[in-house]
Amino acid sequence: MITRIPKFLYIASLLLVLLATLSEAKIFKKCDLAKELGKSGISRTFHGNWICLANAESGLDTTKLTQLPNLTASYGIFQINSKQWCRSGRKGGVCNMKCEDFLDDNITNDIECVKIIQSRLGFNGWPIWVKKCKGKELPNISNCYI
């Protein structure tokens, strides 16, 4: 026997899922991101590069999800790609993490993964960093540490 769900319950359920997703969304301010980077052990020397990268990749939005033509996707504030670094729906990839975990406002796991990427490829692992940040003026974050 198949039970049909009343339309209003279906819509209410969708709204609850949407609200739950929005409650986990965060668009960082550059100083808040600098503080998170520092808490995760990233040297201040590199904060400007990371903030430039995150701004260029996602607009500092933790919920950004980009579906790519090669059937992979890039996730979160640093746009970590599912082809090599994580797996959709389960833990895996070089970072041994679930890609969807990069879409919430807790970026500790994102930072742990990008540290691995950066150690293997440098910032050149992100083509947008090469285009938008390399050799360019980086964000001024000197007032973030006062």
N, C-alpha and C positions, 0 to 999 in steps of 0.2 A: 504494500500500500504506500503510495507516494503522498506525502503531506505538502500542501502548498503553503508557503509563508505569505502572510498578508503583506501587501505592498508597503503599508506604513511601517511594519516591523523591519522590512528589508531596508527602507530608506533610513530609518532610525539607526540601524546597525551600521550602515555606511557612514552616517554622520559621526557616530561614536569612534569609528576607526579613523576617520579624518581628523577629528579633534585630538585623538591620542597621538597621531603623527605630528600634528602641529605643536603639541605640547613639548615634543622632543626637538623641535626645530630651533636653530639658533644661527643668527648672523653675527659673527664676532666683530668686535671693534679691534683695531690693530693692537692697542695696548693690552687688551684682555688676551689676545692670541699670544703676544710676546710673553705674558706671565705664564700661560700654559706651557709654552715652549721651554721656558726657564725651569718650571717645576718638573719637566720631563728630562732635564739634564742636557738640553741643547744649549751650547755656548751662545752668549749674547752676540758674539761676532757674526753669527749666522742668522740671527732673528730677522734682520731686514730682508735677506734672501727668502726665508720661509714665508714671511708675510707677503712679499711681492708675489711669490709663487701662488699662495693660497688665494690672494686677491685676483690674480690673472685667471686661475683655474675655475674658481667657484664664486667669486665675489664675497668670499669669507662665509659662505653659506654651507652649514653642515649637512643639509639635506639634498644637495645637488646630486642628481643622478643623470648621467649622460649615456644613452644607448648609442653604440657605434656601429658603422656599416659592417665591420668584421665580426659581428655578433657577440662582441664583448661589451662590457659597460664599465664606466668609471664612476667611482663612488666618493661622496663626501667632500669635505673642505679642500683636500689635496688631490681629489680625483684619482684615486688609486684604482688601477685597472684590474679587471677580473681575469685577463688572459694569463698573467704570470703571478700576480701578487696575492690574490685572495680567490675564494670560490663563492659563487652565488648559491645560497641555500644551505651551505655546509662549510665547516672549517677546511682550509686547504691553501694551496699556493705557497709561494716562498715564505710569506708572512704567517702561514698557518692560521688564517683568520677568515671569518665569514664576512663577505663583502657588505652585506646589509648592516653589519655592526658599525660601519663607517658613516652611517646616515643619521646618527643621533647626536645630541649636543655634548656628549662626553667624548672628547677627542684624544683621550689617553692612548687608546689602541691605534688610532690613526697615526699618531706621532710615533709609536713604536714601529709601525710598518714603514713609515716614510724614512725612519732612521736606517732601516735595512736597505731600502731602495737607494738612499743617498750614499750609503757605504759601498754599494756595488757599482752604481752608475754616476755618482755625483749628481749635481743639479741638472746635468745634461740628460738625465733620465726623464725629464719633463720638457718636451720641445717648446712649450709655451714659456718656460723660464728662460730658455735661450733667446726667444724672440722678444719677450717683454721685460726681462730683468737683467740678463747678463750684460755687463758693461754699462748699464743704465743707472740713473739715480734711484736708489732704493728708498722706501718709505722712511721718513724721519720718525724714529721711535725713541729718541733720546729722553723725551719727557715722560716716557712710560715707566721709568725706573726711579722716579723721584719720590 
